[in-house]
Amino acid sequence: MQFYAFVAPGLEEIAQREIAARLGAERQGQQRGVVFFATDAPPQALLSLGTTEDVFALVARGPVAAERAGLAQAGALVAESPLFAAAVGAQRRARPKRIKRITYRIVAQRRGQKHYARQEMRRALQQAIAWRFPRWKYVAEQALLEVWGLEAAGELLCGVRLSDQTMRHRTYKVAQVEASLRPTVARALVMLSEPEDGDVFLDPMCGAGTLLIERGLSGRYAQLLGGDIRSAAVAAARTNIGPRYKPIAVRQWDARDLPLGDGSVDRVVCNLPFGKKIGEPQALRSLYEGFAGEVVRVLRAGGVAVCLTSERTLLAEAFGAWPALYMERVYPVEVLGQRAFCCKLKKRADR
Ligand SMILES: C[S@@+](CC[C@H](N)C(=O)[O-])C[C@H]1O[C@@H](n2cnc3c(N)ncnc32)[C@H](O)[C@@H]1O
């Protein structure tokens, strides 16, 4: 069966790795924000992926003109798709439900040139489906099936959605803090840190606790440690964590002066403050420098640190003062329309 998933742009490679590892899936290529794969795993298994925002069973993928002629081409691709019945079957197995009649809705998305409105694409797809499955009923809300059509770079991508909003938003984020990380991006950062069963895992600026929770959901560990300078953030993290993910400790602290021993941590993953809202450049520099010094100190030799920031140069300069750590790889990503970087650092084994 063929599937595709939406991911935060820049994290396609990491998502493909998770999909291959968890579903034994075969890669079928990728484009910006979308990964394609084939697997015989039960469709329900796709719902437990952590790095993907939404997963779909593929209905159709093919070239369409950017001009109005593209509407009829998109309709034909969907009406004649040999994959449609199997895609519906995958959705029914992923989310079994007793029903009298299949109801459906359509979500049409476009990127790029605007020769016609999104609504026109939706109508073209609706006509194709009404022709193909005359017994189905179109509804605006609460449909059993969601058929999504994305037109981008002269190609139509159409699929039946298997996931719902809990894949991208999760269910644990009860308490929110400003600049909280998307859980799927947090999971990708955790994966980049190469988690291992015996890890002591640290997020020194944990906000609402997203990274700690995603690490907790990613497999075994020895200890989760987190903290934040703001008491409101510590309270939010504790609420979101609840009684789960033990052993875990969340404290109010300054990431520039951590109450942790030298070499006591195996992995550090952190989403640093960045962007326009964050005060004076000089204050940010001093925060990054203090943070880097503490990461170098508490991380054990051979340990891994993964940092998300838009301040790539500032981060590189802050860690540049410490030869014990080297930058292994930088992944440019787009988080809610903002450009940022996932920076993976390693502490040399002999330090
Ligand atoms: C981008 S947010 C992290 C969001 C978090 N990853 C989440 O998903 O909710 C950065 C956090 O760093 C915290 N922070 C800023 N300066 C700090 C410091 N010196 N020590 C500890 N935390 C700090 C802020 O209070 C904020 O919660």
The ligand as an ORCA input file, in Angstrom:
! r2SCAN-3c Opt
* xyz 0 1
  C      11.414     28.546     23.116
  S      10.947     28.314     24.771
  C      11.010     26.559     24.961
  C       9.709     25.961     24.629
  C       9.608     24.479     24.949
  N      10.499     23.683     24.140
  C       8.165     24.043     24.772
  O       7.879     23.238     23.882
  O       7.297     24.533     25.479
  C      12.347     28.838     25.638
  C      12.210     28.733     27.135
  O      13.472     29.113     27.708
  C      13.210     29.671     28.961
  N      14.403     30.418     29.392
  C      14.867     31.601     28.962
  N      16.012     31.943     29.597
  C      16.289     30.898     30.438
  C      17.328     30.630     31.354
  N      18.332     31.480     31.536
  N      17.300     29.474     32.040
  C      16.277     28.592     31.877
  N      15.259     28.797     31.035
  C      15.267     29.937     30.309
  C      11.979     30.530     28.728
  O      11.325     30.796     29.935
  C      11.180     29.641     27.759
  O      10.212     28.880     28.444
*
